Amino acid sequence: MRFGILLAGLSLWAALSVGCAGRSVLEDTLADAGSDAAPPDAGGPPVATRADKLDLLLVVDNSRNLETAHELLGKTLPYLLDRLARPACVNGLGNVVASTPGPMDPCPVGVRDFAPLTDIHVGVLSTSLGGHGADICSPASPSYDPTQNDRARLLTRDVAGGVVPTWQGKGFLAWDPSQGMTPPGDSDLGMLGAKLEQIVSGVGTKGCGFESQLESIYRFLVDPAPYAELVVENNAAVPKGVDDVLLQQRADFLRPDSVVAVVLLTDENDCSTREGGQFYFVNQGNTPEGEAFRMPHARSVCATNPDDPCCASCGQTPPAGCAPSETDPACQAPMTVLEDPVNLRCFDQKRRFGLDFLYPVERYVEGFSSPVVSDRSGQIVQNPLFAGGRAPEMFFFEGIVGVPWQDIAVDPLSLSTGLKPGSEIDWRVVLGRNGEPPADPLMIESVDPRDGVHPLTGDPLAPPTAPAALSNPINGHERVLVDRDDLQYACIYPLPAPKECASGACECAEDSDTNPICQAPGGAYGTVQRYARALPGTRHLQVLRGLGTQSIVASVCADQVISPDAATFGYKPAVDALLRSVRRGLVPAETETGGE
């Protein structure tokens, strides 16, 4: 009975998986339409190459144990807002060389980064979209919290459960120092920053553990007709209706003549489950009988070659020409909890389960760069993000994600030198190349301890028996995961103050006897957490790689967490990198001379 519901509809899974794993949504749609099909003319007025408006979207992971990242982001926001309203003086490389008392004061050296911005929309999303039809993160769960499904709508809640006032009650804040809006927006930068910090804190840490970072962004900015509800009928999830609230928020927030910048903050990989059919079963916790739900095994060939045509779920009818599941040794034993912990359902799916349950990353590369996209019915339509004449070059995506800053800094030994532009990152180090694993072993997703040497710093990975929390200065050391329900860390960073976990409020309350974030200076382990951690953010990074010059990559593992005045405090390096890219789309200051 354990797999009864799943097996009843696996033929639908098979149908949905065909053509999606290796091709983009647009390619699939064009192929279905015939070889002569072509996307419609995007239309609209001539695209602008410079803008004096900015629509800034902060996407904040609201799963557990993100308190420190939220705090650091909140303390970095005043720096970001100040740099936008009072651009610094920079040299020809975009590096800050001086600041000025006011936005119109001349630069003592260098040139103004760009013209001071007097028209900014700022909105906040979380990463929670519910269970995509499953019982986990749905109202059917006894532990359900409403923040487990924020529906990719703009957030206005504060940490106390109240509502932060936004411009005209539209869900976003508006910077309007000249008071030219009707009604006027915020003209006090400190007040704007305080309200934004309230919203970021109010995102909370009780969201869904199946973080849908990429799909949350896509749904708010790109999806032509985001569904109103996802209903499970006959064991299949069916999107129904259109979310008019979201569409209205999008229409109010996005201006056709603005630069759009998205900043994602997260410490785990993306888990954007495909919505429709039975893909949601990968997020299922229990059977209707109340037993723990386990996924079927993958066929044997998946262990060595997930791309093999015969790689499929043991619950599926095997592809033509493949041996029946009844004769496959991998399909004979039931799945165990050690093989299928719920916490790792989004990890290595094709090899472990025989199917990819997540949307392909090409969906997001296209959605953030193409003037046309495929809608829910398969029709190719204009991309709402680029409606009204916005050029793809006016969109920027920054990921503050699970990657060591040493992999992406100009100098891997000093973050003070700044972060590389996305187009200059050595992606072989971060993601690997031609099927090879990343050159940085810290970016390999693995349950088991890894070994090797960091290719840029020369630091060897430290084993679980390492005597000190920072035996490896980037990720501490490897762990022994007895329950096999987590991954090794890409990086760790210190908490501003140690946190007692005896109450179960953090990650040192259990399974911490080889966890470096729970290790005291003397080497002993306990229930006091001293560091925060991040897992390899490979899917985010694949999208960022695909966006080329429109991408900015930063690490959620901060270098400095104590002094806000330090150049590498919190996410200041991420702000600096963002501005070096975004300035290409903003109107230059009148005092600027020379080319880009």
C-alpha positions in Angstrom: 0.0 0.0 0.0 2.9 2.3 0.6 3.4 3.1 -3.1 -0.1 2.5 -4.3 -1.0 6.1 -5.1 2.3 6.8 -6.7 2.2 3.7 -9.0 -1.3 4.4 -10.1 -0.2 7.4 -12.1 3.4 7.0 -12.9 2.6 6.8 -16.6 1.6 10.4 -16.3 5.0 11.1 -14.7 6.6 9.5 -17.7 4.6 11.7 -20.1 5.5 14.8 -18.2 9.2 14.0 -18.1 9.6 13.5 -21.8 11.1 16.5 -23.5 11.5 18.6 -20.4 14.8 17.4 -18.8 17.2 18.3 -21.5 15.3 21.1 -23.4 14.0 24.4 -22.6 10.3 25.3 -22.3 10.5 27.4 -25.5 12.2 24.7 -27.4 9.6 22.1 -26.4 6.8 24.4 -27.4 8.3 25.2 -30.8 8.9 21.5 -31.4 5.3 20.7 -30.6 4.1 23.5 -32.9 6.2 22.2 -35.8 9.6 23.0 -37.3 8.3 26.1 -39.1 6.9 27.7 -35.9 8.3 31.0 -34.8 7.8 33.1 -31.7 5.5 36.1 -32.1 6.9 39.6 -32.5 7.4 41.0 -29.0 6.3 44.4 -30.3 6.3 47.5 -28.1 8.3 50.8 -28.5 12.0 50.9 -29.1 13.9 49.5 -26.1 15.6 51.9 -23.8 19.3 51.4 -22.9 19.3 53.7 -19.8 16.8 54.3 -17.1 16.4 56.7 -14.2 14.1 54.3 -12.3 14.9 51.1 -10.4 12.5 48.3 -9.5 14.4 46.3 -6.8 13.0 42.9 -5.7 14.5 41.2 -2.6 13.8 37.5 -2.5 14.5 36.1 1.0 14.7 32.5 2.0 12.3 32.0 4.9 13.2 28.4 5.9 14.6 27.7 9.3 18.0 28.9 10.7 18.2 31.9 8.4 18.1 34.4 11.3 21.7 35.5 11.0 21.5 36.0 7.2 18.3 38.0 7.7 20.0 40.1 10.3 23.1 40.7 8.1 20.9 41.6 5.2 18.9 44.1 7.3 22.1 45.7 8.5 23.4 46.0 4.9 20.2 47.6 3.5 21.1 51.1 4.7 24.4 50.8 2.8 22.5 49.7 -0.3 19.9 52.4 -0.2 22.5 55.1 0.5 24.6 54.0 -2.5 21.5 54.2 -4.7 20.3 57.6 -3.5 23.8 59.0 -3.0 26.0 57.2 -5.5 29.6 57.0 -4.6 32.6 58.3 -6.6 34.2 55.5 -8.5 37.3 55.0 -10.7 37.2 53.6 -14.2 36.9 50.0 -12.8 33.8 50.9 -10.9 35.7 50.7 -7.5 34.7 53.3 -4.9 37.3 55.9 -4.4 35.4 58.6 -2.4 32.0 59.5 -1.0 30.2 62.9 -0.8 27.9 64.5 1.8 25.0 64.8 -0.6 23.7 63.3 -3.9 24.5 66.5 -5.9 27.9 67.3 -4.4 30.9 67.0 -6.8 33.3 64.1 -6.5 36.7 65.1 -5.0 38.2 62.3 -7.0 36.8 60.0 -9.7 33.2 60.3 -11.1 29.8 59.8 -9.7 28.8 56.1 -10.1 25.5 57.1 -11.8 22.9 59.8 -11.5 21.3 59.8 -8.0 18.1 57.7 -8.1 15.0 59.5 -7.1 12.4 56.8 -8.1 12.8 53.4 -6.7 10.3 50.6 -6.0 11.4 48.0 -3.4 9.5 44.8 -2.9 10.1 41.6 -0.9 9.2 38.0 -1.7 9.9 34.8 0.3 10.9 31.4 -1.2 7.9 29.4 0.0 5.3 28.2 -2.5 3.9 25.4 -0.4 4.1 21.7 -1.1 3.1 22.0 -4.8 0.2 19.6 -4.1 1.8 17.5 -1.4 0.8 17.2 2.2 4.0 18.8 3.5 3.8 22.6 3.6 0.1 22.4 3.0 -2.9 23.1 5.3 -3.4 19.4 5.5 -0.2 19.2 7.7 -0.6 19.5 11.5 2.5 21.6 11.5 1.3 24.0 8.8 2.2 27.6 9.1 0.7 30.1 6.6 4.2 31.4 5.8 4.9 28.0 4.2 3.0 29.3 1.1 3.5 33.0 0.4 2.3 32.4 -3.2 5.1 34.7 -4.6 3.1 37.7 -3.5 4.8 40.8 -2.1 5.2 40.6 1.7 4.3 43.4 4.1 4.3 41.5 7.5 6.6 42.5 10.3 8.2 40.2 12.9 5.3 40.8 15.4 2.7 39.8 12.9 1.6 43.3 12.0 1.6 45.0 8.6 4.3 47.4 7.5 2.7 50.4 5.6 3.6 50.4 1.9 3.0 52.9 -0.9 -0.7 53.2 -1.5 -1.0 49.8 0.2 0.3 48.1 -2.9 2.8 45.9 -1.2 6.1 47.7 -2.0 8.0 50.7 -0.8 8.7 53.8 -3.0 11.6 56.1 -2.7 10.4 59.6 -3.8 12.7 62.4 -2.4 11.3 65.0 -4.8 7.7 64.0 -3.7 6.6 63.8 -7.3 4.5 60.6 -7.0 0.8 60.8 -6.4 0.5 60.3 -3.5 4.1 61.0 -2.5 6.4 58.2 -1.5 9.1 58.1 1.2 11.5 61.0 1.2 13.4 60.1 4.4 16.0 57.4 3.5 16.3 56.3 7.1 12.5 55.8 7.4 12.5 53.8 4.1 15.4 51.7 5.3 13.7 51.0 8.7 10.5 49.9 7.0 12.4 47.6 4.6 14.3 46.1 7.4 11.0 45.4 9.2 9.7 43.5 6.2 12.9 41.5 5.8 12.7 40.5 9.4 9.0 39.7 9.0 9.7 37.2 6.3 10.5 34.9 9.2 12.0 31.4 9.3 9.0 29.2 9.5 8.6 28.8 5.7 8.6 25.7 3.6 11.8 23.6 3.6 11.2 22.8 -0.1 12.6 26.2 -1.0 11.3 27.4 -4.4 13.6 30.3 -4.9 13.7 30.3 -8.7 10.1 29.6 -9.2 9.0 32.4 -6.7 10.9 34.9 -8.8 9.6 33.5 -12.1 6.0 33.5 -10.8 6.1 37.1 -9.7 8.0 38.5 -12.7 7.4 36.2 -15.6 4.6 33.7 -15.4 2.0 35.0 -17.9 -0.9 33.5 -15.9 0.1 32.3 -12.4 -2.5 29.9 -11.1 -4.9 30.9 -8.3 -4.8 27.5 -6.7 -3.4 24.0 -7.1 -6.0 21.3 -6.7 -5.3 17.6 -6.4 -7.8 15.6 -8.4 -7.5 11.9 -9.1 -4.0 11.9 -7.7 -2.9 14.7 -10.0 -2.2 18.3 -9.2 -4.2 20.7 -11.4 -3.5 24.4 -11.6 -6.7 26.4 -11.7 -7.7 30.0 -12.2 -5.4 33.0 -12.3 -3.9 34.8 -9.3 -5.3 38.3 -10.0 -3.8 39.7 -6.8 -0.3 38.8 -7.9 -0.9 40.1 -11.4 -2.0 43.4 -10.0 1.0 43.6 -7.7 3.2 42.9 -10.7 1.5 45.6 -12.8 1.9 48.1 -10.0 5.5 47.2 -9.1 7.1 46.9 -12.6 7.5 50.0 -14.8 8.3 49.4 -18.5 11.0 52.0 -18.4 12.9 50.8 -15.3 16.0 48.8 -14.5 14.9 45.6 -12.7 17.2 44.1 -10.2 16.5 40.9 -8.2 18.6 40.0 -5.2 18.2 36.5 -3.9 19.4 35.5 -0.4 19.4 31.8 0.4 21.6 29.2 2.1 20.3 26.0 0.3 19.8 24.8 -3.2 16.7 25.5 -5.3 13.7 23.0 -5.0 11.3 24.4 -7.5 9.0 21.4 -8.1 7.1 21.1 -11.4 3.5 22.0 -10.8 1.0 19.7 -12.4 0.5 15.9 -12.7 2.2 13.8 -10.0 5.5 15.6 -9.6 4.3 16.8 -6.2 4.8 13.2 -4.8 8.5 14.0 -4.3 7.3 16.4 -1.5 4.8 13.9 0.0 5.2 13.0 3.7 2.5 10.4 4.3 0.2 8.0 2.6 -3.6 8.2 3.1 -3.2 5.5 5.7 -0.9 7.7 7.7 2.3 5.7 7.0 5.5 7.5 6.0 5.6 7.9 2.3 8.7 6.6 0.5 9.7 7.2 -3.1 10.3 4.1 -5.4 13.9 3.3 -6.2 15.5 4.2 -9.5 16.3 1.5 -11.9 19.9 0.1 -11.6 21.3 1.9 -14.6 20.6 5.3 -13.0 23.3 4.7 -10.4 26.0 4.8 -13.1 24.4 6.7 -15.9 21.3 8.9 -15.1 21.2 10.0 -18.7 20.7 6.4 -20.0 17.4 6.0 -21.9 16.5 3.1 -19.5 17.0 5.3 -16.4 13.5 5.6 -14.9 11.6 5.0 -11.7 11.0 1.4 -10.6 7.4 2.5 -10.4 7.1 3.3 -14.0 6.5 1.1 -17.0 10.1 0.7 -18.4 10.9 2.6 -21.6 10.7 0.6 -24.8 13.7 -1.8 -25.2 14.5 -1.8 -21.4 14.3 -4.8 -19.1 11.2 -5.1 -17.0 11.4 -3.8 -13.4 10.6 -7.3 -12.1 14.1 -8.4 -13.2 16.0 -5.3 -12.0 17.7 -5.9 -8.6 17.3 -2.3 -7.6 13.5 -2.5 -7.9 13.1 -5.5 -5.6 13.6 -4.0 -2.1 11.5 -1.2 -0.6 13.0 2.2 -0.1 14.3 2.8 3.4 14.4 6.0 5.4 18.2 6.2 5.1 17.9 6.1 1.4 15.0 8.5 1.2 15.0 11.1 4.0 12.4 13.8 3.3 15.1 16.5 3.8 17.0 15.3 0.7 14.1 14.8 -1.7 15.4 17.6 -4.0 19.0 16.2 -4.1 20.3 14.1 -7.1 16.8 13.1 -8.1 17.5 11.4 -11.4 20.1 9.1 -10.0 18.2 8.3 -6.8 14.6 8.3 -8.1 14.9 7.9 -11.9 13.0 11.1 -12.6 13.7 14.9 -12.5 10.8 16.4 -10.5 12.1 20.0 -10.6 11.7 22.5 -13.4 14.7 22.6 -15.7 17.0 25.6 -15.0 16.5 26.6 -18.7 13.1 27.7 -17.7 14.6 30.4 -15.6 17.4 31.4 -17.9 14.9 32.0 -20.7 12.4 33.6 -18.3 15.0 36.2 -17.2 16.4 36.8 -20.7 13.9 36.1 -23.5 11.2 38.4 -24.8 8.8 35.5 -25.1 7.9 32.6 -22.9 5.5 29.6 -23.0 2.3 30.0 -20.9 0.5 27.2 -19.0 -1.3 26.0 -22.2 1.9 25.8 -24.2 1.3 28.9 -26.2 4.3 31.3 -26.8 3.4 34.7 -25.5 5.2 37.9 -24.6 7.3 37.8 -21.5 5.7 40.2 -18.9 9.1 41.0 -17.6 10.1 42.6 -20.9 6.7 44.0 -21.9 6.6 47.7 -22.8 10.0 47.8 -24.4 12.4 46.8 -21.6 15.5 45.2 -23.1 16.9 42.1 -21.5 20.0 44.1 -20.7 17.9 46.1 -18.2 17.4 43.1 -16.0 20.0 41.9 -13.4 19.9 38.9 -11.1 22.2 38.6 -8.1 22.4 35.4 -6.1 23.7 35.6 -2.6 23.9 31.8 -2.3 25.9 28.8 -1.1 29.3 29.3 -2.7 32.6 30.1 -1.0 33.5 33.7 -1.6 37.0 32.5 -2.4 35.6 31.0 -5.6 34.2 34.2 -6.9 36.5 37.0 -5.4 39.0 38.9 -7.5 41.6 37.7 -5.0 40.6 34.4 -3.4 42.7 35.4 -0.3 41.0 38.7 0.3 37.3 39.7 -0.2 38.3 43.3 0.1 39.4 43.2 -3.5 35.7 42.7 -4.5 33.8 40.0 -6.4 34.2 39.1 -10.0 31.5 39.9 -12.5 29.4 36.9 -13.4 30.9 36.8 -16.9 34.4 36.5 -15.4 33.9 33.7 -12.9 35.7 30.5 -13.6 32.6 28.3 -13.7 34.8 25.2 -14.0 35.7 25.8 -10.3 32.1 26.4 -9.2 30.0 24.0 -11.3 32.4 21.8 -13.2 32.5 21.3 -17.0 31.7 18.6 -19.5 30.2 16.3 -16.9 33.2 16.7 -14.6 32.5 17.7 -10.9 33.4 21.2 -9.7 37.1 21.8 -9.3 36.3 23.2 -5.9 35.4 20.0 -3.9 33.4 22.2 -1.5 30.9 22.7 -4.3 30.2 19.0 -4.7 26.8 18.0 -3.3 27.5 14.9 -1.2 26.1 13.2 1.9 29.4 11.5 2.5 32.6 13.3 3.5 34.6 14.7 0.6 38.3 15.2 0.2 40.6 17.2 -2.0 42.2 20.7 -2.0 40.7 24.0 -2.8 42.1 24.9 -6.2 42.5 28.6 -5.5 43.6 28.8 -1.9 45.4 25.5 -1.5 43.5 24.7 1.7 42.8 20.9 2.0 39.4 19.7 3.1 39.4 18.5 6.7 38.0 15.2 7.8 35.1 14.8 10.4 37.8 14.0 13.0 39.4 17.5 12.7 40.2 19.0 16.1 39.0 22.5 15.4 35.9 24.2 14.0 38.0 26.0 11.3 40.4 23.2 10.4 39.4 24.2 6.9 39.0 28.0 6.9 36.1 27.9 4.4 33.7 25.1 5.6 35.3 24.1 8.9 35.5 20.3 8.2 33.4 17.5 6.8 30.7 15.7 8.9 29.5 12.2 9.6 25.8 12.2 8.8 24.5 9.2 10.7 20.9 9.7 9.5 22.1 10.5 6.0 19.6 13.4 5.8 21.8 16.4 5.0 24.6 17.5 2.7 28.2 18.6 3.4 28.7 22.3 3.7 30.0 24.6 1.0 31.0 27.2 3.6 30.4 28.4 7.1 30.6 31.8 8.8 30.5 33.0 12.4 27.4 34.1 14.2 27.6 37.6 15.7 27.0 35.8 19.1 26.8 32.1 20.0 23.3 30.7 20.2 22.1 28.0 22.7 20.2 25.2 20.9 19.1 23.1 23.9 15.5 24.1 23.1 15.7 22.8 19.6 15.8 26.2 18.1 18.9 25.6 15.9 21.1 23.0 14.3 23.1 22.0 17.3 20.3 20.3 19.2 20.8 17.0 17.4 23.3 15.1 15.3 26.0 17.6 16.1 28.9 15.5 17.2 30.9 16.1 14.1 29.3 19.4 13.0 31.8 22.3 12.9 29.1 24.9 13.5 28.6 23.3 16.9 32.2 23.0 17.9 33.7 25.0 20.8 37.2 26.6 20.5 38.6 23.8 22.5 37.3 21.2 20.1 34.3 19.9 22.1 30.9 19.6 20.6 27.7 20.7 22.3 24.3 22.5 21.9 25.8 25.9 21.3 25.8 27.1 17.7 28.7 29.3 16.8 28.6 29.4 13.0 25.9 29.5 10.3 26.3 27.3 7.2 25.4 27.1 3.5 25.0 24.2 1.1 26.1 24.3 -2.5 23.6 26.4 -4.5 24.2 24.7 -7.8 20.8 25.4 -9.5 20.9 29.1 -8.7 24.5 29.2 -10.0 23.5 27.4 -13.2 20.9 30.0 -13.9 23.4 32.8 -13.1 26.0 31.2 -15.4 23.4 31.2 -18.2 22.6 34.9 -17.8 26.2 35.9 -18.4 26.7 39.7 -18.0 23.3 40.1 -16.4 24.3 38.0 -13.4 26.0 38.8 -10.1 27.2 36.1 -7.8 27.9 36.6 -4.1 28.3 34.3 -1.1 25.8 34.0 1.8 28.8 33.1 4.0 29.7 36.6 5.1 33.4 37.5 5.8 32.7 40.0 8.6 29.7 40.0 10.9 30.6 42.3 13.8 31.4 45.8 12.5 29.0 47.4 10.0 31.6 49.9 9.1 34.0 47.2 7.7 34.3 47.0 3.9 33.4 43.3 3.9 30.7 43.4 6.6 27.6 41.3 5.9 26.6 41.7 2.3 28.4 44.9 1.4 30.6 43.1 -1.1 27.3 41.9 -2.8 26.0 45.4 -2.9 29.2 46.7 -4.5 29.1 43.9 -7.1 25.4 44.6 -7.8 26.0 48.3 -8.4 29.0 47.7 -10.7 26.6 45.8 -12.9 23.4 47.7 -12.5 25.1 51.0 -13.3 25.3 49.9 -17.0 21.5 50.3 -17.2 21.2 53.5 -15.2 21.4 57.1 -16.4 25.0 58.3 -15.9 25.8 61.3 -13.8 26.3 64.6 -15.6 29.8 64.8 -14.3 30.8 61.4 -15.7 33.3 61.5 -18.6 34.6 58.8 -20.8 33.0 55.5 -21.8 32.0 52.4 -19.9 
